[in-house]
């Protein structure tokens, strides 16, 4: 496809190589991040994920050898051969990742008769072809584990499976054989014995990832359209790879504190009376809750940016009333705009040419909840601005967050044809190119609109994503089911999403489709407690699953874990603060921090919440004890305070109300006092739960709401405990006036209250 190397030139950070048939480029983004590019479609990158120039001035040398070009940065060797084969070596010249030199071993013998026979009973087989125009095939050494790739189903390690990036709204129970779901995050991490690295294939068309399914000798990624445009991200440790990937595609900005509280949803709370009743239950039953979601029935005939006059008359007054009681309202907004003359949103969009068109230039129509609808063309800035400005219609009613759904985009009358036309910022593009970024661009429009019209940090949830959506939105995993398999899947799915840059993520707690059981909800709330987006949501015809929907025991267990989540809010907020600067997820697989421990590479039913809290939930019906793997070091059982030495499996009893939790020795965990919602009362005393040993912890505090922290209005506390048990607290930054008045230190069974006035304090514990 490329032919032999013919010539070479350099332009700043870019090495341009002329091959016989095609030009290729290697760009040194940083010493550890290398872009491999060849413009099959356009000469330039056309990224929707990387929105700023990321190349920094990096020292590197280029040497032309007889059969290759060698590039050396301070961290990597890159060798480029004929046919644009690229190999990466570490600085000691150990091979990290090589291109495969042979032909792929795909079987072209398709047994058509067998396929047709199986199809009679509904078994559909996807015939594999060689037709991927752009393909990068990498040598597999044999011990690779693959992580990331967004929301793919199945287990943590993606080795041995193939996937596609094509945002898909698939409501049937999602199983391991699904190749695509709602999100397209073409990024994965490869972990092998001596190396770890990431690859981000920045191509918005339908892309393919075979992680060693076709052959044990190689894995590959490819596409039928677009450019060859991938980033190789090197580092010593897995967190550095995520840091590199989010350096390119962006990080989750600090959210408002209340968004980290508990969210209650259902399709739908249909009247304002019902919403008030839900709110009343939370307060009366002493269950903390910050957010109630309004699904599509709050609208008039599912027309976005309208309110049902019958069911939500005077919505602003009700929302204000709820707000007084600490509840924030989040409303759903789908992209589909109902075709109805006289409906302002529809008319405005038609007048201004804001909707996607068919090849003949007519506005393209398909059906979603409102019936026949049109699709705003978010690939154009003026449409995004218009859509963004419409958010003020929600803000004016008192709405505090916007939930973007159905933005794959979903369509009830068959998929959108490939040739539906989009503006693509004036360049023009078809549906094949825009599909995977449609939801991403909708979320961007929503975020930017909210930011223009409100001084508070925008809160957006989206179902469809592309790489980089984390800058604008939180995400949830879409329509799971109330089945145990989906509770089990939630852990690897959320961990892989987190490693794919989506820090703020959650599943529908209790499951969306199918009927939940009391036991399932009890176990799911124990996982939800440790996921950054903690929302119980459920489908219209299915059994109710609010915390009180079953029995007293279920209510008590829900209360216990929702309260625990609120206790841990300052720790969670600290993790978000940290993630702004390194992109690390909140829910982490154990392998992220213990990559050299072979026991953790494929742990699917345990995870870390931050670095120091290990959660081992029960995800099997009827199970009342489970084995837990604790990595090296000492771990403290959260419930019994027993100290357990790690590096081994243990057996732990786990009655229905117990989710096993372990704290790493040396942890300091900040806790809030009991709150029913964020802002119920000012937190003047912070509790510090200290777990053995010498430790240090940075804690972040601000007003939890606006962007003043960007101008220094925040406090950063540094807590430490030395080997003599001396506790020190000092302010590392002091820009926010409401400093804590005291700290309640829980240490080795003692409670020590340490008064604080902003000056450094040292106390013997
Ligand atoms: C989709 C969403 C779901 C929502 C429903 C109705 O199925 O994924 O969360 O409740 O639409 O709006």
Boltz pocket constraint, residues with backbone or C-beta under 6 A from the ligand:
constraints:
  - pocket:
      binder: B
      contacts: [[A, 266], [A, 267], [A, 295], [A, 296], [A, 332], [A, 405], [A, 406], [A, 463], [A, 478], [A, 479], [A, 512], [A, 537], [A, 538], [A, 539]]
      max_distance: 6.0
